[in-house]
Amino acid sequence: MLHEPPVNATVGNDLIDLAAAHNLGRARQPRFLQRSLTSAECDQLHAQRGGDVGFALLWSAKEAAYKAARKQQAELAFTPRRWQVETDSLRLRGSAPCGTVRLDAATLVRVRWQLSRQWLHCIAVLGNSQSRIEHAICASDEIAPAAPLSEPERSGFSCAESAAVRVLARRLLQRHGIIDIEILRLTEGNARLPPRVCANGLPLTGVDLSLSHDGHYLAAVIATLQ
């Protein structure tokens, strides 16, 4: 079936533009926090004075974990209030801390974060894997707006940022000699699946990817078998 994972592990990622207006003040909205976080996460955010960056850390982990898990569990619903993020600290200081996201009793997703002055990025990996995980982050205006994408690729998105992040992913793939491909949103029944690396319209085995964009920034992650 199309939703079967293409590599030993599947990846997800989420990028948050820390200066974007829609990301400001979230940690000061109690009702929003209660809809988004578990009680333990709310307590940790308050106790560690995590603020908007602390919330972004928790939220990005849930988003990234969902993207990784949905490739293996096609019917997975997005229910962040039920998922528990475990990490020692919400106050990142230039390091790349790790944590986990517990989606259910049987599904534990590994996550790690990277923080800059402009953005926070989370990568999630589900499954025991010998895959090599690589990523790239850049500002959206660093990608040529007229980059060539096929009509099937363009049918899978509706904004310029989605086009740009596909070009960024192609650059990562080209480092491994993966060329002459398309990044497609295939369908299964009435559902549109996450983006996949395809050749001649069919998914490639041995490679997985995840795309994200927010505000002025783009992020792509690929997993390839070593």
C-alpha positions, 0 to 999 in steps of 0.5 A, a space after each residue: 500500500 502507498 502509506 507503507 514507510 519507504 525506509 526503516 524509519 520515517 521522519 517529520 519536521 516542523 519549523 517555527 518563525 519566532 518573529 512571525 506575528 501568529 507565533 507571538 504571545 501564545 504562552 500567555 493564552 491559558 485557553 489556547 495552552 489547555 487545548 494544545 498541551 497536556 497538564 504536565 506540559 503546561 506545568 513545565 512551561 510555567 515552572 521553567 518560564 519557557 515563554 513563547 520559545 518554550 511553547 514553540 519547542 513543545 508544539 513543534 515536537 507534536 507537529 513533527 512527531 505527527 508527520 513522522 507517525 502518519 506515514 506509518 499510521 495512515 488513520 492517525 488523527 491530529 490530537 496534540 492535547 493527548 500527546 506527551 512531550 518529554 524533555 529536560 528543559 524548555 530553555 534552549 541556549 544554542 544546543 541541540 537537545 533531544 526528547 520524545 513524544 508519546 503518541 500512544 502506549 505503543 508509539 514513541 517518537 524521538 525528537 531533537 531541536 535546533 534554535 537560532 535567533 530567527 527560528 526554532 526547528 524540530 526533527 522527529 524520527 520514528 522507528 529503529 533506523 540505520 538511515 542517515 538524517 540530513 536537513 537544510 533551513 533557509 529563508 524563503 527569498 533565498 530560493 529562486 521563484 522560477 525553479 522548475 516543478 512539474 505540473 503533478 508536483 504543483 497540483 500538490 500545493 497552493 503557495 509559493 513557500 511550498 514550491 520553494 521548500 520542494 526546491 530546497 529538498 531537491 538540493 538535499 537529494 542531489 547530494 546523494 545522486 537522487 535526481 530526475 525525481 518529483 516530490 508528489 502528494 499521492 492519494 489513497 482512497 479519498 486521502 491525500 498522503 504526505 509528500 513523497 520522493 517519486 520517479 515516474 510517478 511511483 515512490 522511491 524506496 530507501 528515501 523519506 522526506 519531510 517539508 515545513 515552512 513558516 513565516 520567512 523560513 523553509 526547512 527540509 529533512 531527508 532520510 536515506 539508507 546508508 
